[in-house]
Amino acid sequence: MANISSGYVTIKSTDKEFLKDLKNKINGGPFSYGGPVDIMDMDHGLDAGFTGRWSCEDAWVFLEDLMANTDYAFQQALVDSEISGSESEEGAREAKEISKQSGESSITRRDVSDEREWEDEEDEEDEEKINWTDKEAVMAAVANSEFLGNYTTFNEVSDELKADREVVMAAAKSNGFVLKYASDEVQADKEVVMAAVKSNGGALRAASDELRADKEVVMAAVKSNGSALGAASDELKADKEVVMAAVKSNGGALEYASGELKADREMVMAAVKSDGEILEYAPDELKADKEVVMAAVKSNGSALEYASDELKADKEVVMAAVKSNGEILEYASGELKADKEVVMAAITTWPLIMSEISDQLRADKEVVMAAIEQNCWTLEYASDELRADKEVVMAAVKSDGDTLQFASDELQKDPDILALI
């Protein structure tokens, strides 16, 4: 269909609540013109395959609108995320690559139509003539890895062939997600399901209840993708060996573990080393365990938010956190927010923390100069005295002349400074 554009997007974030919300929005947004959205939980965040009418521009605009929406609860999390992806429309022979770095609130589009190797019209005609009821033709199609890049095309296969073990096995080895379209009988075939989950652990969601309770199958799935633990039986979510394998693959899998294992210190340590923010799901006892919290904040400084009040006042813990993510200083104790050494460490990774620090430190020239070196726009948060300091203002203006607006009235007219613009 020439008016269907295929899209793929990868969103990198460690904020689990944000990712849950975004999955719901993607499912309800402009991502499913030609069929359902295929969202995969990944260690880095989420991936989604989708379709659009003529192009995927509506999807990119949808994400940009969310980033601009101050009423959206996870606006900052989306801005902080990294986004990459692509779209292509075979009929018009148009293709784009998209990207967004952390901190950016717009998506960059790059036309790669001329770089793409398009199929000849003759090949396209041959593809359109595939007989989805013919086993030989389908076997040839599923052997084409590029063809199976969009595994949803397997849904076009006849019901008879969706129940054909050989066909599904061949397809599942290339892309495990085709299991969702297989017959109930094939979804209960252990050998086929093993092939599917080894290809992609998330395929476990399509397996029969019996196989989702099979330890060998679930172990294979969680080693491929720890998040597959969410599809395992309750019994296996309480199996320490299974859960340990899952959290080593993806710390976020701890969310799906039994209550007992969420409180297991060894399990939580393994999880937070993989993903520090998983500290959120640990019991209060472990949120007050310095060794556990140190491991968490070294993995991801944002974990400081979930530490006990006592550890939020522990300088060693807070220093480790802000060296990873200076923005997290907002969760430190009041005393440490006013600690010059801690603030200096935070500035190296998040200079805009200047907007949150004490008036005393905003008047500290060493602190302000360190911030300006990282981001000249932090001059806005300096004390009146330092915004009237020629050396400080010159440091900012050398990077961006527009920062002169934050200088004192006198320095805005200074010829030496004006010469820098």
DAUR-V365733 format. One record per residue. N is the residue number from 1. SS is DSSP state (h for helix, s for strand, l for the rest). PHI is phi as a letter, one per 20 degrees, with the letter a starting at -180 (* if undefined). NEAR is the number of other ideal C-beta (glycine too) atoms within 12 Angstrom. Layout:
BEGIN
{{N:SS:PHI:NEAR} {N:SS:PHI:NEAR}}
END
This chain:
BEGIN
{{1:l:*:21} {2:l:f:18} {3:l:e:17} {4:s:d:26} {5:s:d:35} {6:s:e:40} {7:s:c:43} {8:s:b:34} {9:s:c:41} {10:s:d:26} {11:s:c:42} {12:s:e:27} {13:l:a:35} {14:l:d:38} {15:l:e:34} {16:h:f:36} {17:h:f:21} {18:h:f:29} {19:h:f:34} {20:h:f:24} {21:h:f:23} {22:h:f:37} {23:h:g:29} {24:h:f:17} {25:h:f:28} {26:h:f:31} {27:h:f:19} {28:h:d:15} {29:l:e:27} {30:l:e:28} {31:l:d:38} {32:s:c:26} {33:l:f:26} {34:l:d:28} {35:l:q:23} {36:l:f:21} {37:l:f:33} {38:s:d:40} {39:s:d:32} {40:s:c:36} {41:s:f:38} {42:s:c:28} {43:l:g:30} {44:l:e:23} {45:s:q:35} {46:s:b:41} {47:s:c:31} {48:s:b:37} {49:s:d:35} {50:s:b:39} {51:s:c:32} {52:s:c:35} {53:s:e:24} {54:l:m:25} {55:l:b:32} {56:l:d:40} {57:h:g:24} {58:h:g:23} {59:h:f:40} {60:h:f:35} {61:h:f:21} {62:h:g:31} {63:h:f:40} {64:h:f:25} {65:h:f:22} {66:h:f:34} {67:h:f:29} {68:h:e:17} {69:l:e:18} {70:l:f:14} {71:l:e:9} {72:l:f:22} {73:l:g:17} {74:l:d:28} {75:h:g:23} {76:h:f:23} {77:h:f:30} {78:h:f:38} {79:h:f:30} {80:h:f:27} {81:l:f:34} {82:s:d:26} {83:s:c:40} {84:s:b:29} {85:s:r:35} {86:s:b:36} {87:s:b:39} {88:s:b:35} {89:s:c:29} {90:l:f:29} {91:l:f:21} {92:l:e:19} {93:l:l:21} {94:s:c:28} {95:s:b:29} {96:s:c:33} {97:s:d:27} {98:s:c:34} {99:s:b:24} {100:s:b:31} {101:l:e:17} {102:l:g:26} {103:l:n:20} {104:l:e:19} {105:l:d:24} {106:l:c:21} {107:l:d:35} {108:s:e:19} {109:s:d:27} {110:s:c:20} {111:s:f:18} {112:l:c:20} {113:l:g:21} {114:l:f:12} {115:l:e:15} {116:l:f:21} {117:l:e:14} {118:l:e:20} {119:l:f:19} {120:l:f:12} {121:h:g:14} {122:h:f:11} {123:h:f:17} {124:h:f:17} {125:h:f:12} {126:h:f:17} {127:h:f:23} {128:h:f:19} {129:l:e:13} {130:l:g:27} {131:l:e:19} {132:l:f:27} {133:l:d:17} {134:l:e:18} {135:h:f:24} {136:h:f:18} {137:h:f:23} {138:h:f:31} {139:h:f:25} {140:h:f:20} {141:h:f:33} {142:h:f:36} {143:l:f:18} {144:l:e:24} {145:l:f:16} {146:l:f:21} {147:h:f:28} {148:h:e:29} {149:h:g:21} {150:l:d:31} {151:h:f:41} {152:h:f:29} {153:h:f:33} {154:h:f:38} {155:h:f:23} {156:h:f:28} {157:l:f:34} {158:l:f:21} {159:h:g:18} {160:h:f:19} {161:h:e:34} {162:h:f:33} {163:l:d:22} {164:l:e:29} {165:h:g:26} {166:h:f:23} {167:h:f:36} {168:h:f:44} {169:h:f:28} {170:h:f:32} {171:h:f:43} {172:h:f:39} {173:h:f:29} {174:h:e:32} {175:l:b:36} {176:h:g:41} {177:h:f:40} {178:h:f:44} {179:h:g:46} {180:h:f:32} {181:h:e:35} {182:l:f:39} {183:l:f:25} {184:h:g:20} {185:h:f:18} {186:h:f:38} {187:h:f:33} {188:l:d:25} {189:l:e:29} {190:h:g:26} {191:h:f:23} {192:h:f:37} {193:h:f:45} {194:h:g:29} {195:h:f:32} {196:h:f:46} {197:h:f:41} {198:h:f:30} {199:h:f:33} {200:l:b:37} {201:h:g:42} {202:h:f:39} {203:h:f:44} {204:h:g:47} {205:h:f:32} {206:h:e:38} {207:l:f:40} {208:l:f:26} {209:l:g:21} {210:l:f:17} {211:h:f:36} {212:h:f:35} {213:h:d:25} {214:l:e:29} {215:h:f:25} {216:h:f:25} {217:h:f:41} {218:h:f:44} {219:h:f:30} {220:h:f:33} {221:h:f:45} {222:h:f:44} {223:h:f:29} {224:h:f:34} {225:l:b:40} {226:h:g:40} {227:h:f:43} {228:h:f:47} {229:h:g:48} {230:h:f:31} {231:h:e:39} {232:l:f:40} {233:l:f:26} {234:h:g:22} {235:h:f:17} {236:h:f:36} {237:h:f:33} {238:l:d:25} {239:l:e:29} {240:h:f:22} {241:h:f:23} {242:h:f:40} {243:h:f:43} {244:h:f:30} {245:h:f:33} {246:h:f:47} {247:h:f:40} {248:h:f:29} {249:h:f:32} {250:l:b:40} {251:h:g:40} {252:h:f:43} {253:h:f:44} {254:h:g:46} {255:h:g:33} {256:h:e:37} {257:l:f:40} {258:l:f:25} {259:h:g:18} {260:h:f:17} {261:h:f:33} {262:h:f:33} {263:l:e:24} {264:l:e:27} {265:h:g:22} {266:h:f:24} {267:h:f:39} {268:h:f:41} {269:h:f:29} {270:h:f:32} {271:h:f:46} {272:h:f:42} {273:h:f:28} {274:h:e:34} {275:l:b:40} {276:h:g:41} {277:h:f:38} {278:h:f:41} {279:h:g:47} {280:h:g:32} {281:h:e:34} {282:l:f:39} {283:l:f:23} {284:h:g:21} {285:h:g:15} {286:h:e:34} {287:h:f:32} {288:l:d:23} {289:l:e:28} {290:h:f:23} {291:h:f:23} {292:h:f:37} {293:h:f:42} {294:h:f:30} {295:h:f:33} {296:h:f:46} {297:h:f:40} {298:h:f:29} {299:h:f:30} {300:l:b:35} {301:h:g:39} {302:h:f:39} {303:h:f:46} {304:h:g:46} {305:h:g:31} {306:h:e:35} {307:l:f:41} {308:l:f:27} {309:h:g:21} {310:h:f:16} {311:h:f:35} {312:h:f:33} {313:l:d:23} {314:l:e:28} {315:h:f:24} {316:h:f:26} {317:h:f:41} {318:h:f:42} {319:h:f:30} {320:h:f:33} {321:h:f:44} {322:h:f:41} {323:h:f:27} {324:h:e:31} {325:l:b:35} {326:h:f:38} {327:h:f:32} {328:h:f:37} {329:h:g:44} {330:h:f:28} {331:h:e:33} {332:l:f:39} {333:l:f:23} {334:h:g:18} {335:h:f:17} {336:h:f:33} {337:h:f:29} {338:l:d:24} {339:l:e:28} {340:h:f:25} {341:h:f:24} {342:h:f:37} {343:h:f:39} {344:h:f:30} {345:h:f:32} {346:h:f:43} {347:h:f:37} {348:h:f:26} {349:h:d:28} {350:l:b:33} {351:h:g:37} {352:h:f:26} {353:h:f:36} {354:h:g:40} {355:h:f:25} {356:h:d:28} {357:l:e:38} {358:l:f:24} {359:h:f:19} {360:h:f:16} {361:h:f:34} {362:h:f:31} {363:l:e:23} {364:l:e:29} {365:h:f:24} {366:h:f:21} {367:h:f:37} {368:h:f:40} {369:h:f:27} {370:h:f:30} {371:h:f:40} {372:h:f:37} {373:h:f:22} {374:h:e:27} {375:l:b:29} {376:h:f:33} {377:h:f:24} {378:h:f:36} {379:h:g:44} {380:h:g:28} {381:h:e:34} {382:l:f:40} {383:l:f:25} {384:l:g:21} {385:l:f:19} {386:h:f:34} {387:h:f:33} {388:h:d:23} {389:l:e:28} {390:h:f:24} {391:h:f:24} {392:h:f:38} {393:h:f:41} {394:h:f:27} {395:h:f:30} {396:h:f:40} {397:h:f:31} {398:h:f:21} {399:h:e:23} {400:l:b:21} {401:h:g:22} {402:h:f:17} {403:h:f:30} {404:h:g:30} {405:h:f:20} {406:h:e:31} {407:l:f:35} {408:l:f:23} {409:l:g:14} {410:l:f:16} {411:h:f:31} {412:h:f:22} {413:h:d:14} {414:l:f:22} {415:h:f:13} {416:h:f:15} {417:h:f:28} {418:h:f:16} {419:l:f:12} {420:l:e:23} {421:l:e:21}}
END
